[in-house]
Amino acid sequence: MTTGGATLGGPPASTPKGRDLYVILGSLMLTLLLAALDQTIVSTALPTIVSELGGLNHLSWVVTAYLLAATASTPLWGKLGDQYGRKRLFETSIVIFLAGSALCGLAQDMLELIIFRAVQGLGGGGLIVLVIAIVGDVVPPRERGRYQGMFGAVFGVASVVGPLVGGWFVDNLSWRWVFYVNLPIGILALVTIAAVLHGETRRERHRIDYAGIVLLVGWAVALVLLTTWGGTQYDWLSPQIIGLAVVAVVLVAAWVLVERRAAEPVMPPRLFAHSTFPVGSAISAVVGFAMFGALTFLPLFLQVVNGVSATTSGLHLLPLMAGLLAASVTSGQVISHTGRYKVFPVLGTPLIAVALWLCSRMDENTGALSASLRFALLGLGLGMVMQVLVIAVQNASSYEDLGAATSGVTFFRQIGGSFGVAVFGSIFSNALARNTEELLRGVRLPPGFSPEAAQADPTTLNRLPPRLHAMLIHAYSESIGSVFLWAVPVAAVAFVLTWFLRELPLRETAQARGVEDAVGPAPTTGSSRDEMLRALSELMRRDPHAKEMYARLGSLAGVDLPAGSMWALCRISRGPIAGTDLAELADVPVERGRPCVDRLVEAGLVVREDDGTLTITERGREVKRKLVEAQRAALARHLSGWSPEEHPELASLLTRLAEESLGGEDGARAMHPAP
């Protein structure tokens, strides 16, 4: 999941501004919302889907197919976008995602739906990684942190409203609209991006690890099939299951060998040499196991056992997602103030275990308030762990491994989610078959009714006599409860692992994480440089207001000028500009901005031509150079522990950020009068 390589081109020839920029960002947020929603909007529709298409024992694959396809394709999309340009790749990913969505809505059986969900996931993986990359292309560094926060909020909104929106579609339209809703929004985003986004971006040459990606998908699918079919379609000791186990082991071994030799491996084996990454990844996998499993089977419990509508089941899930977001935001703030992070996974994992145990105790008589409190507790536990694991792994990584480690820990969360849904599905199918058989033994069944039909389609229960209906509802309740009970020891293993997570002094850049680390639906593929740029952009956003920043830089550089004059000097250094245009950029009347420019002219830093054009002088360039050096030194203080002097790429990044952050539109407030 690393990126790197030789730069093929420079920055974009023209950066979008004003309306064009907002249109592009709006389209990108819409696209990201589609990909993020697709993880949660489907959950409340699943019971209705299996009722219509049959195949309750394959329910988990509707989620797993998307997760596996998105997770495996993400590194490929990221590197192809770097190499061939992001605009065309982004448009291609939207088309694939929309085609998959349309086909999912048209599916006539579970097999078709599962295949089309994989197609949708293939496009979804590209949407997520390319949106994040394009934001980096079109937004100046100092402003990037603000927009990163907005895109993080998209993940939060999707996680909260997804189950509710999915339930509303099921109750008022059809479950097929869970997929059809993507079409008009996606087409709007596609047309807008095609019209407004420029195609020129910095390009990098890569040696793409195709073999590693194929082998990764191979062993992941083999393991998921093993956990899905074992004990249900085939006996655990059957030749089919043993064969899958052998295939999985062989593919994992081949994958490790390929990764050791790959120039740009999907996941460098050296990451596992230090304890923080393997421990953090293992905990992340367990958390993904619990989260995706819960989101898949809790709606089934609510709709089948409690008999609520799909919309109401979405409402019942709000405490879970609200708890996750609240714990994630709160833990992030506490970590920023204290520098301590290990306590959160140590406390969060037992909360997850307790919440799963409490969920296993629910039955058809459990009230809405009691269930909501259990869901909120599960959300709090998940939120205390997920974001912190990214912080811990980043904090312990070397600069060379920063990008791979960041994406790797998220990757294992997705893989854990894939296995979790598959394992939960297998446990549920086995338990339902066993409980149904035991409860119906010796019971006279109505003509035309079979236990197999009740297991495949929960809606058949509504046509049964009250006594038989109550018995089968209890069977469903016990079966779903067993799913959560089996998840408790897995969460307990995560709790044990948290004690092996090393807590190191917290680097400042590791504190600049967002809510997307907690609820983001797929790993990113950022290089170490991209990750550092993201962190510095966020830290710059938290810096003092423009006036304070320029005043501080002037003091450090020994430049005796007002803040507004320093901003104007840095802006003029980018190229000759008319005084009226400069005032317009600063959003001040010409007469109010003129004194700032007059100071520059009087000091011989800027020349005002007869037509009003302002041009920087050599003396002005020297003053600008001092300001850039002061800004570079200020940014370097954020990189304590990263040793930029030992990494030419990081040193170059500091210089470029210092240059680009001075004279930008966000700093124009320096020319505004003090309030």
URFEN-V368610 format. One record per residue. SS is DSSP state (A for helix, B for strand, O for the rest). PHI is phi in degrees with one decimal (NA if undefined). D_LAST is the distance of its C-alpha to the last C-alpha in whole Angstrom. Layout:
BEGIN
ss->SS phi->PHI d_last->D_LAST
ss->SS phi->PHI d_last->D_LAST
END
This chain:
BEGIN
ss->O phi->NA d_last->48
ss->O phi->-88.5 d_last->47
ss->O phi->-130.3 d_last->46
ss->O phi->177.9 d_last->46
ss->O phi->131.4 d_last->48
ss->O phi->-83.9 d_last->48
ss->B phi->-74.4 d_last->45
ss->O phi->-93.9 d_last->47
ss->O phi->-149.6 d_last->44
ss->O phi->-86.1 d_last->40
ss->O phi->-66.9 d_last->37
ss->O phi->-55.0 d_last->37
ss->O phi->-64.4 d_last->37
ss->O phi->-143.5 d_last->34
ss->O phi->-93.3 d_last->31
ss->O phi->-62.2 d_last->31
ss->O phi->-134.6 d_last->27
ss->A phi->55.9 d_last->25
ss->A phi->-60.7 d_last->28
ss->A phi->-59.2 d_last->31
ss->A phi->-63.1 d_last->29
ss->A phi->-67.5 d_last->28
ss->A phi->-65.1 d_last->31
ss->A phi->-62.6 d_last->33
ss->A phi->-63.7 d_last->31
ss->A phi->-62.6 d_last->32
ss->A phi->-66.0 d_last->35
ss->A phi->-64.8 d_last->35
ss->A phi->-66.9 d_last->34
ss->A phi->-61.2 d_last->36
ss->A phi->-65.5 d_last->39
ss->A phi->-64.4 d_last->38
ss->A phi->-61.2 d_last->38
ss->A phi->-59.8 d_last->41
ss->A phi->-65.8 d_last->43
ss->A phi->-69.6 d_last->41
ss->A phi->-62.5 d_last->42
ss->A phi->-65.6 d_last->46
ss->A phi->-80.5 d_last->46
ss->A phi->-111.1 d_last->45
ss->O phi->-68.0 d_last->46
ss->O phi->-78.2 d_last->50
ss->A phi->-58.4 d_last->50
ss->A phi->-76.2 d_last->51
ss->A phi->-88.5 d_last->53
ss->A phi->-58.0 d_last->55
ss->A phi->-58.0 d_last->58
ss->A phi->-69.8 d_last->58
ss->A phi->-60.9 d_last->58
ss->A phi->-70.5 d_last->61
ss->A phi->-66.8 d_last->63
ss->A phi->-84.4 d_last->63
ss->A phi->-94.5 d_last->64
ss->O phi->76.1 d_last->66
ss->O phi->80.8 d_last->66
ss->A phi->-57.6 d_last->64
ss->A phi->-70.2 d_last->65
ss->A phi->-104.8 d_last->63
ss->A phi->-54.3 d_last->60
ss->A phi->-61.7 d_last->58
ss->A phi->-70.9 d_last->59
ss->A phi->-62.6 d_last->56
ss->A phi->-85.0 d_last->53
ss->A phi->-63.2 d_last->55
ss->A phi->-59.4 d_last->56
ss->A phi->-66.3 d_last->52
ss->A phi->-60.0 d_last->51
ss->A phi->-63.7 d_last->54
ss->A phi->-64.9 d_last->53
ss->A phi->-66.5 d_last->49
ss->A phi->-66.1 d_last->50
ss->A phi->-72.8 d_last->52
ss->A phi->-84.3 d_last->51
ss->A phi->-56.2 d_last->47
ss->A phi->-62.5 d_last->48
ss->A phi->-67.4 d_last->50
ss->A phi->-60.2 d_last->48
ss->A phi->-60.5 d_last->45
ss->A phi->-74.6 d_last->47
ss->A phi->-64.6 d_last->49
ss->A phi->-65.1 d_last->45
ss->A phi->-61.1 d_last->45
ss->A phi->-85.2 d_last->48
ss->A phi->-113.8 d_last->48
ss->O phi->101.3 d_last->45
ss->A phi->-82.2 d_last->43
ss->A phi->-61.1 d_last->42
ss->A phi->-65.9 d_last->46
ss->A phi->-65.1 d_last->47
ss->A phi->-64.3 d_last->44
ss->A phi->-61.8 d_last->45
ss->A phi->-64.3 d_last->49
ss->A phi->-64.5 d_last->47
ss->A phi->-63.4 d_last->46
ss->A phi->-61.5 d_last->49
ss->A phi->-62.9 d_last->51
ss->A phi->-61.8 d_last->49
ss->A phi->-68.3 d_last->49
ss->A phi->-62.3 d_last->53
ss->A phi->-62.0 d_last->53
ss->A phi->-62.7 d_last->52
ss->A phi->-62.3 d_last->54
ss->A phi->-67.0 d_last->57
ss->A phi->-61.1 d_last->56
ss->A phi->-66.1 d_last->56
ss->A phi->-94.4 d_last->59
ss->O phi->-57.0 d_last->61
ss->O phi->-108.4 d_last->64
ss->O phi->-151.5 d_last->65
ss->A phi->-66.5 d_last->63
ss->A phi->-61.9 d_last->64
ss->A phi->-60.5 d_last->63
ss->A phi->-61.7 d_last->59
ss->A phi->-63.5 d_last->59
ss->A phi->-63.0 d_last->60
ss->A phi->-70.2 d_last->57
ss->A phi->-66.0 d_last->55
ss->A phi->-65.0 d_last->55
ss->A phi->-61.4 d_last->55
ss->A phi->-61.3 d_last->52
ss->A phi->-64.7 d_last->51
ss->A phi->-58.9 d_last->51
ss->A phi->-72.1 d_last->49
ss->A phi->-61.7 d_last->46
ss->A phi->-60.4 d_last->46
ss->A phi->-71.0 d_last->45
ss->A phi->-57.7 d_last->43
ss->A phi->-66.3 d_last->41
ss->A phi->-71.0 d_last->41
ss->A phi->-77.3 d_last->41
ss->A phi->-58.4 d_last->37
ss->A phi->-62.6 d_last->36
ss->A phi->-68.8 d_last->37
ss->A phi->-67.7 d_last->36
ss->A phi->-56.8 d_last->32
ss->A phi->-64.1 d_last->33
ss->A phi->-78.5 d_last->34
ss->A phi->-103.9 d_last->31
ss->O phi->-113.3 d_last->28
ss->O phi->-59.3 d_last->27
ss->A phi->-54.1 d_last->27
ss->A phi->-66.8 d_last->23
ss->A phi->-89.3 d_last->23
ss->A phi->-64.3 d_last->26
ss->A phi->-60.0 d_last->25
ss->A phi->-62.9 d_last->23
ss->A phi->-73.8 d_last->26
ss->A phi->-58.9 d_last->28
ss->A phi->-62.5 d_last->27
ss->A phi->-65.2 d_last->27
ss->A phi->-70.7 d_last->31
ss->A phi->-62.9 d_last->31
ss->A phi->-64.4 d_last->30
ss->A phi->-60.3 d_last->33
ss->A phi->-60.7 d_last->36
ss->A phi->-64.0 d_last->34
ss->A phi->-61.1 d_last->35
ss->A phi->-61.5 d_last->38
ss->A phi->-67.9 d_last->39
ss->A phi->-82.5 d_last->39
ss->A phi->-87.8 d_last->39
ss->A phi->-53.5 d_last->42
ss->A phi->-59.8 d_last->45
ss->A phi->-68.6 d_last->44
ss->A phi->-64.2 d_last->44
ss->A phi->-59.5 d_last->47
ss->A phi->-64.9 d_last->49
ss->A phi->-64.7 d_last->48
ss->A phi->-60.9 d_last->49
ss->A phi->-62.8 d_last->52
ss->A phi->-75.8 d_last->53
ss->A phi->-107.9 d_last->52
ss->O phi->-125.3 d_last->53
ss->O phi->-165.4 d_last->55
ss->O phi->-61.0 d_last->54
ss->O phi->-65.1 d_last->54
ss->A phi->-71.9 d_last->51
ss->A phi->-58.6 d_last->49
ss->A phi->-97.6 d_last->50
ss->A phi->-63.7 d_last->50
ss->A phi->-60.2 d_last->47
ss->A phi->-67.6 d_last->46
ss->A phi->-65.5 d_last->47
ss->A phi->-63.7 d_last->45
ss->A phi->-67.5 d_last->42
ss->A phi->-65.2 d_last->43
ss->A phi->-65.1 d_last->45
ss->A phi->-60.0 d_last->41
ss->A phi->-64.3 d_last->40
ss->A phi->-63.0 d_last->43
ss->A phi->-64.1 d_last->43
ss->A phi->-64.7 d_last->39
ss->A phi->-62.4 d_last->39
ss->A phi->-62.9 d_last->42
ss->A phi->-84.4 d_last->40
ss->A phi->-107.3 d_last->37
ss->O phi->-76.8 d_last->37
ss->O phi->-74.0 d_last->39
ss->O phi->-85.7 d_last->42
ss->O phi->-82.5 d_last->41
ss->O phi->-140.7 d_last->40
ss->O phi->-64.3 d_last->41
ss->O phi->-115.6 d_last->44
ss->B phi->-131.8 d_last->46
ss->O phi->-83.3 d_last->50
ss->O phi->-129.4 d_last->51
ss->O phi->-106.1 d_last->54
ss->O phi->-73.8 d_last->54
ss->O phi->-86.1 d_last->56
ss->A phi->-61.7 d_last->58
ss->A phi->-61.3 d_last->60
ss->A phi->-63.7 d_last->58
ss->A phi->-66.1 d_last->56
ss->A phi->-63.9 d_last->60
ss->A phi->-66.2 d_last->61
ss->A phi->-60.2 d_last->58
ss->A phi->-60.9 d_last->58
ss->A phi->-60.7 d_last->62
ss->A phi->-71.5 d_last->62
ss->A phi->-66.3 d_last->59
ss->A phi->-64.7 d_last->61
ss->A phi->-61.2 d_last->64
ss->A phi->-69.4 d_last->63
ss->A phi->-67.3 d_last->61
ss->A phi->-62.2 d_last->65
ss->A phi->-60.2 d_last->66
ss->A phi->-72.8 d_last->64
ss->A phi->-78.7 d_last->64
ss->A phi->-85.5 d_last->68
ss->B phi->-62.6 d_last->69
ss->O phi->82.3 d_last->71
ss->O phi->-113.9 d_last->71
ss->O phi->-76.8 d_last->72
ss->B phi->-133.7 d_last->74
ss->O phi->-67.2 d_last->75
ss->O phi->-59.8 d_last->73
ss->O phi->-101.4 d_last->76
ss->O phi->-72.7 d_last->77
ss->A phi->-57.6 d_last->78
ss->A phi->-63.7 d_last->75
ss->A phi->-71.5 d_last->72
ss->A phi->-62.5 d_last->74
ss->A phi->-62.2 d_last->73
ss->A phi->-62.8 d_last->70
ss->A phi->-63.5 d_last->69
ss->A phi->-64.2 d_last->71
ss->A phi->-60.4 d_last->69
ss->A phi->-61.9 d_last->66
ss->A phi->-63.3 d_last->67
ss->A phi->-63.0 d_last->68
ss->A phi->-67.6 d_last->65
ss->A phi->-64.0 d_last->63
ss->A phi->-62.5 d_last->65
ss->A phi->-64.9 d_last->65
ss->A phi->-62.7 d_last->61
ss->A phi->-61.0 d_last->61
ss->A phi->-62.7 d_last->63
ss->A phi->-64.7 d_last->62
ss->A phi->-65.4 d_last->58
ss->A phi->-66.9 d_last->60
ss->A phi->-101.7 d_last->61
ss->O phi->-69.1 d_last->58
ss->O phi->-67.3 d_last->56
ss->O phi->-130.9 d_last->53
ss->O phi->-65.3 d_last->54
ss->O phi->-56.8 d_last->52
ss->O phi->-144.8 d_last->52
ss->O phi->-59.4 d_last->53
ss->A phi->-58.7 d_last->55
ss->A phi->-64.6 d_last->54
ss->A phi->-59.8 d_last->51
ss->A phi->-84.4 d_last->54
ss->A phi->-75.4 d_last->55
ss->O phi->-110.8 d_last->52
ss->A phi->-64.3 d_last->52
ss->A phi->-61.6 d_last->48
ss->A phi->-66.4 d_last->49
ss->A phi->-62.3 d_last->52
ss->A phi->-67.5 d_last->51
ss->A phi->-62.0 d_last->48
ss->A phi->-67.7 d_last->49
ss->A phi->-63.8 d_last->52
ss->A phi->-64.7 d_last->49
ss->A phi->-61.3 d_last->47
ss->A phi->-63.0 d_last->51
ss->A phi->-65.8 d_last->52
ss->A phi->-63.9 d_last->48
ss->A phi->-62.3 d_last->49
ss->A phi->-54.1 d_last->52
ss->A phi->-72.0 d_last->51
ss->A phi->-67.8 d_last->48
ss->A phi->-69.9 d_last->50
ss->A phi->-63.6 d_last->53
ss->A phi->-65.0 d_last->51
ss->A phi->-65.2 d_last->49
ss->A phi->-82.9 d_last->53
ss->A phi->-101.8 d_last->55
ss->A phi->-64.7 d_last->53
ss->A phi->-61.3 d_last->53
ss->A phi->-62.7 d_last->56
ss->A phi->-62.3 d_last->57
ss->A phi->-64.8 d_last->55
ss->A phi->-81.0 d_last->56
ss->A phi->-88.4 d_last->60
ss->A phi->-78.7 d_last->60
ss->O phi->-84.8 d_last->58
ss->O phi->71.7 d_last->59
ss->O phi->-86.3 d_last->55
ss->O phi->-74.3 d_last->54
ss->A phi->-63.0 d_last->52
ss->A phi->-63.5 d_last->49
ss->A phi->-64.5 d_last->49
ss->A phi->-65.1 d_last->50
ss->A phi->-64.0 d_last->46
ss->A phi->-62.9 d_last->45
ss->A phi->-64.4 d_last->47
ss->A phi->-83.0 d_last->45
ss->A phi->-57.4 d_last->42
ss->A phi->-59.4 d_last->42
ss->A phi->-63.7 d_last->43
ss->A phi->-70.9 d_last->40
ss->A phi->-65.7 d_last->38
ss->A phi->-63.5 d_last->39
ss->A phi->-62.3 d_last->39
ss->A phi->-67.1 d_last->35
ss->A phi->-62.7 d_last->34
ss->A phi->-67.2 d_last->36
ss->A phi->-65.2 d_last->35
ss->A phi->-65.4 d_last->31
ss->A phi->-64.4 d_last->32
ss->A phi->-62.3 d_last->34
ss->A phi->-61.3 d_last->32
ss->A phi->-67.8 d_last->29
ss->A phi->-65.2 d_last->32
ss->A phi->-62.9 d_last->33
ss->A phi->-62.0 d_last->30
ss->A phi->-84.4 d_last->29
ss->A phi->-105.3 d_last->33
ss->O phi->77.2 d_last->34
ss->O phi->-107.6 d_last->37
ss->O phi->-130.4 d_last->39
ss->A phi->-63.7 d_last->43
ss->A phi->-59.2 d_last->42
ss->A phi->-70.7 d_last->41
ss->A phi->-66.8 d_last->44
ss->A phi->-64.5 d_last->46
ss->A phi->-86.0 d_last->45
ss->A phi->-71.7 d_last->45
ss->A phi->-64.9 d_last->48
ss->A phi->-66.4 d_last->50
ss->A phi->-62.3 d_last->48
ss->A phi->-61.0 d_last->49
ss->A phi->-61.9 d_last->52
ss->A phi->-63.6 d_last->52
ss->A phi->-63.3 d_last->51
ss->A phi->-64.1 d_last->53
ss->A phi->-64.4 d_last->56
ss->A phi->-63.6 d_last->55
ss->A phi->-65.3 d_last->54
ss->A phi->-68.5 d_last->58
ss->O phi->-90.2 d_last->59
ss->O phi->-71.0 d_last->58
ss->O phi->-144.5 d_last->60
ss->O phi->-66.8 d_last->61
ss->O phi->-99.5 d_last->60
ss->O phi->-70.2 d_last->57
ss->O phi->-77.5 d_last->54
ss->A phi->-64.0 d_last->51
ss->A phi->-64.1 d_last->49
ss->A phi->-61.3 d_last->51
ss->A phi->-66.0 d_last->51
ss->A phi->-62.7 d_last->47
ss->A phi->-64.8 d_last->47
ss->A phi->-66.2 d_last->49
ss->A phi->-65.9 d_last->47
ss->A phi->-62.9 d_last->44
ss->A phi->-63.5 d_last->45
ss->A phi->-63.2 d_last->46
ss->A phi->-62.4 d_last->43
ss->A phi->-61.0 d_last->41
ss->A phi->-62.8 d_last->44
ss->A phi->-63.5 d_last->43
ss->A phi->-65.8 d_last->39
ss->A phi->-75.6 d_last->40
ss->A phi->-109.1 d_last->42
ss->A phi->-62.8 d_last->41
ss->A phi->-66.6 d_last->38
ss->A phi->-65.3 d_last->39
ss->A phi->-64.3 d_last->42
ss->A phi->-64.3 d_last->40
ss->A phi->-60.7 d_last->38
ss->A phi->-63.0 d_last->41
ss->A phi->-68.4 d_last->43
ss->A phi->-60.4 d_last->40
ss->A phi->-65.2 d_last->40
ss->A phi->-95.6 d_last->43
ss->O phi->-87.5 d_last->44
ss->O phi->-76.1 d_last->44
ss->A phi->-60.0 d_last->42
ss->A phi->-59.4 d_last->45
ss->A phi->-103.7 d_last->46
ss->A phi->-59.3 d_last->42
ss->A phi->-64.9 d_last->42
ss->A phi->-65.4 d_last->46
ss->A phi->-67.2 d_last->45
ss->A phi->-63.2 d_last->42
ss->A phi->-71.4 d_last->44
ss->A phi->-64.3 d_last->47
ss->A phi->-67.7 d_last->46
ss->A phi->-71.4 d_last->44
ss->A phi->-58.3 d_last->48
ss->A phi->-68.0 d_last->50
ss->A phi->-64.3 d_last->48
ss->A phi->-67.0 d_last->49
ss->A phi->-63.8 d_last->52
ss->A phi->-60.5 d_last->52
ss->A phi->-63.5 d_last->51
ss->A phi->-61.8 d_last->54
ss->A phi->-67.9 d_last->57
ss->A phi->-60.5 d_last->55
ss->A phi->-63.6 d_last->56
ss->A phi->-66.4 d_last->59
ss->A phi->-65.5 d_last->60
ss->A phi->-58.6 d_last->59
ss->A phi->-63.7 d_last->61
ss->A phi->-65.7 d_last->64
ss->A phi->-62.0 d_last->64
ss->A phi->-63.2 d_last->63
ss->A phi->-61.5 d_last->66
ss->A phi->-63.1 d_last->69
ss->A phi->-66.2 d_last->68
ss->A phi->-66.2 d_last->68
ss->A phi->-62.5 d_last->71
ss->A phi->-67.9 d_last->73
ss->A phi->-67.2 d_last->71
ss->A phi->-64.6 d_last->72
ss->A phi->-62.7 d_last->76
ss->A phi->-67.5 d_last->76
ss->A phi->-70.2 d_last->75
ss->A phi->-94.3 d_last->77
ss->O phi->-63.8 d_last->80
ss->O phi->82.5 d_last->83
ss->O phi->-94.9 d_last->81
ss->O phi->-74.0 d_last->82
ss->O phi->-97.8 d_last->80
ss->O phi->-62.1 d_last->80
ss->O phi->-58.0 d_last->82
ss->O phi->83.8 d_last->80
ss->O phi->-98.4 d_last->77
ss->O phi->-135.2 d_last->77
ss->A phi->-58.0 d_last->74
ss->A phi->-62.4 d_last->73
ss->A phi->-65.8 d_last->72
ss->A phi->-66.2 d_last->70
ss->A phi->-75.5 d_last->68
ss->A phi->-85.8 d_last->68
ss->O phi->-138.1 d_last->66
ss->A phi->-61.9 d_last->65
ss->A phi->-68.5 d_last->65
ss->A phi->-65.0 d_last->69
ss->A phi->-64.5 d_last->68
ss->A phi->-69.8 d_last->67
ss->A phi->-98.1 d_last->71
ss->O phi->-93.8 d_last->73
ss->O phi->-58.8 d_last->74
ss->A phi->-52.4 d_last->72
ss->A phi->-66.2 d_last->74
ss->A phi->-66.8 d_last->74
ss->A phi->-60.6 d_last->70
ss->A phi->-63.2 d_last->69
ss->A phi->-63.7 d_last->71
ss->A phi->-73.9 d_last->69
ss->A phi->-61.6 d_last->66
ss->A phi->-64.5 d_last->66
ss->A phi->-62.3 d_last->68
ss->A phi->-61.7 d_last->64
ss->A phi->-60.2 d_last->62
ss->A phi->-64.0 d_last->65
ss->A phi->-69.3 d_last->64
ss->A phi->-68.3 d_last->60
ss->A phi->-60.4 d_last->60
ss->A phi->-65.3 d_last->62
ss->A phi->-59.7 d_last->60
ss->A phi->-70.1 d_last->57
ss->A phi->-65.7 d_last->60
ss->A phi->-67.9 d_last->61
ss->A phi->-77.4 d_last->57
ss->A phi->-60.7 d_last->57
ss->A phi->-63.0 d_last->59
ss->A phi->-65.1 d_last->57
ss->A phi->-64.6 d_last->53
ss->A phi->-64.7 d_last->55
ss->A phi->-62.4 d_last->56
ss->A phi->-62.0 d_last->52
ss->A phi->-60.8 d_last->52
ss->A phi->-61.9 d_last->54
ss->A phi->-64.0 d_last->53
ss->A phi->-60.9 d_last->49
ss->O phi->-72.1 d_last->51
ss->O phi->-95.8 d_last->52
ss->O phi->-79.7 d_last->48
ss->O phi->-74.4 d_last->47
ss->O phi->-104.5 d_last->44
ss->O phi->-107.0 d_last->42
ss->O phi->-52.8 d_last->39
ss->O phi->-80.4 d_last->36
ss->O phi->-70.3 d_last->35
ss->A phi->-64.1 d_last->31
ss->A phi->-65.8 d_last->32
ss->A phi->-71.2 d_last->34
ss->A phi->-80.8 d_last->31
ss->O phi->-89.3 d_last->30
ss->O phi->-106.6 d_last->32
ss->O phi->-116.2 d_last->31
ss->O phi->-65.4 d_last->33
ss->A phi->-62.1 d_last->35
ss->A phi->-67.6 d_last->37
ss->A phi->-86.1 d_last->38
ss->A phi->-123.1 d_last->39
ss->O phi->-58.7 d_last->39
ss->O phi->-84.3 d_last->43
ss->O phi->-159.4 d_last->44
ss->O phi->-67.6 d_last->44
ss->O phi->-88.9 d_last->42
ss->O phi->-127.5 d_last->43
ss->O phi->-65.4 d_last->41
ss->O phi->-74.7 d_last->42
ss->A phi->-59.3 d_last->41
ss->A phi->-62.2 d_last->38
ss->A phi->-63.4 d_last->37
ss->A phi->-64.5 d_last->36
ss->A phi->-68.4 d_last->35
ss->A phi->-63.3 d_last->32
ss->A phi->-62.2 d_last->31
ss->A phi->-66.3 d_last->31
ss->A phi->-65.2 d_last->29
ss->A phi->-61.2 d_last->27
ss->A phi->-66.4 d_last->26
ss->A phi->-66.7 d_last->25
ss->A phi->-64.7 d_last->23
ss->A phi->-62.3 d_last->21
ss->O phi->-82.2 d_last->20
ss->O phi->-63.1 d_last->19
ss->O phi->-58.2 d_last->15
ss->O phi->-62.0 d_last->13
ss->A phi->-54.9 d_last->13
ss->A phi->-59.5 d_last->11
ss->A phi->-65.2 d_last->13
ss->A phi->-64.1 d_last->16
ss->A phi->-67.8 d_last->17
ss->A phi->-63.6 d_last->16
ss->A phi->-65.6 d_last->19
ss->A phi->-65.2 d_last->21
ss->A phi->-61.6 d_last->21
ss->A phi->-65.1 d_last->22
ss->A phi->-67.2 d_last->25
ss->A phi->-89.5 d_last->26
ss->O phi->71.3 d_last->26
ss->O phi->-106.2 d_last->24
ss->O phi->-96.0 d_last->22
ss->O phi->-139.9 d_last->19
ss->O phi->-63.4 d_last->16
ss->A phi->-58.4 d_last->15
ss->A phi->-63.9 d_last->14
ss->A phi->-68.0 d_last->18
ss->A phi->-67.1 d_last->19
ss->A phi->-63.1 d_last->18
ss->A phi->-60.8 d_last->20
ss->A phi->-60.3 d_last->23
ss->A phi->-65.2 d_last->23
ss->A phi->-71.0 d_last->23
ss->A phi->-66.1 d_last->26
ss->O phi->-64.2 d_last->28
ss->O phi->-77.5 d_last->29
ss->O phi->149.7 d_last->31
ss->O phi->-53.3 d_last->30
ss->B phi->-147.7 d_last->28
ss->B phi->-70.3 d_last->27
ss->A phi->-59.3 d_last->24
ss->A phi->-65.9 d_last->23
ss->A phi->-68.0 d_last->24
ss->A phi->-64.3 d_last->21
ss->A phi->-63.7 d_last->19
ss->A phi->-64.7 d_last->20
ss->A phi->-61.5 d_last->20
ss->A phi->-80.4 d_last->16
ss->O phi->59.4 d_last->15
ss->O phi->-133.2 d_last->14
ss->O phi->-61.7 d_last->16
ss->A phi->-57.5 d_last->19
ss->A phi->-66.4 d_last->18
ss->A phi->-79.4 d_last->14
ss->A phi->-84.3 d_last->16
ss->A phi->-58.6 d_last->19
ss->A phi->-58.6 d_last->18
ss->A phi->-64.5 d_last->17
ss->A phi->-74.3 d_last->21
ss->A phi->-57.9 d_last->22
ss->A phi->-59.7 d_last->22
ss->A phi->-69.5 d_last->24
ss->A phi->-66.4 d_last->26
ss->A phi->-62.8 d_last->27
ss->O phi->-83.4 d_last->27
ss->O phi->75.5 d_last->30
ss->O phi->-91.8 d_last->28
ss->B phi->-139.4 d_last->28
ss->B phi->-108.5 d_last->30
ss->B phi->-102.7 d_last->29
ss->O phi->-74.9 d_last->32
ss->O phi->-60.1 d_last->34
ss->O phi->-86.4 d_last->33
ss->O phi->90.3 d_last->29
ss->B phi->-73.7 d_last->30
ss->B phi->-104.6 d_last->28
ss->B phi->-132.5 d_last->30
ss->B phi->-76.5 d_last->30
ss->O phi->-99.1 d_last->32
ss->A phi->-61.9 d_last->34
ss->A phi->-63.4 d_last->32
ss->A phi->-64.2 d_last->29
ss->A phi->-64.9 d_last->31
ss->A phi->-65.9 d_last->32
ss->A phi->-64.4 d_last->28
ss->A phi->-59.5 d_last->27
ss->A phi->-61.3 d_last->30
ss->A phi->-64.3 d_last->29
ss->A phi->-64.9 d_last->25
ss->A phi->-63.0 d_last->27
ss->A phi->-63.3 d_last->30
ss->A phi->-66.0 d_last->27
ss->A phi->-66.5 d_last->25
ss->A phi->-63.3 d_last->29
ss->A phi->-64.9 d_last->29
ss->A phi->-65.4 d_last->26
ss->A phi->-67.0 d_last->28
ss->A phi->-61.7 d_last->31
ss->A phi->-65.3 d_last->30
ss->A phi->-71.3 d_last->30
ss->A phi->-102.5 d_last->33
ss->O phi->-57.3 d_last->35
ss->O phi->99.0 d_last->39
ss->O phi->-99.3 d_last->39
ss->O phi->51.8 d_last->40
ss->A phi->-60.9 d_last->39
ss->A phi->-66.4 d_last->41
ss->A phi->-93.4 d_last->44
ss->O phi->-126.9 d_last->43
ss->A phi->-54.7 d_last->42
ss->A phi->-63.2 d_last->41
ss->A phi->-71.0 d_last->38
ss->A phi->-63.0 d_last->37
ss->A phi->-64.8 d_last->37
ss->A phi->-62.5 d_last->35
ss->A phi->-59.4 d_last->32
ss->A phi->-62.4 d_last->33
ss->A phi->-65.4 d_last->32
ss->A phi->-63.5 d_last->29
ss->A phi->-61.6 d_last->27
ss->A phi->-63.7 d_last->28
ss->A phi->-73.7 d_last->27
ss->A phi->-81.6 d_last->24
ss->O phi->-100.8 d_last->22
ss->O phi->86.6 d_last->21
ss->O phi->-77.7 d_last->21
ss->A phi->-64.2 d_last->19
ss->A phi->-68.3 d_last->17
ss->A phi->-88.4 d_last->16
ss->A phi->-62.3 d_last->15
ss->A phi->-63.7 d_last->11
ss->A phi->-62.6 d_last->12
ss->A phi->-87.2 d_last->12
ss->O phi->-77.0 d_last->9
ss->O phi->-66.5 d_last->6
ss->O phi->-65.2 d_last->4
ss->O phi->-68.7 d_last->0
END
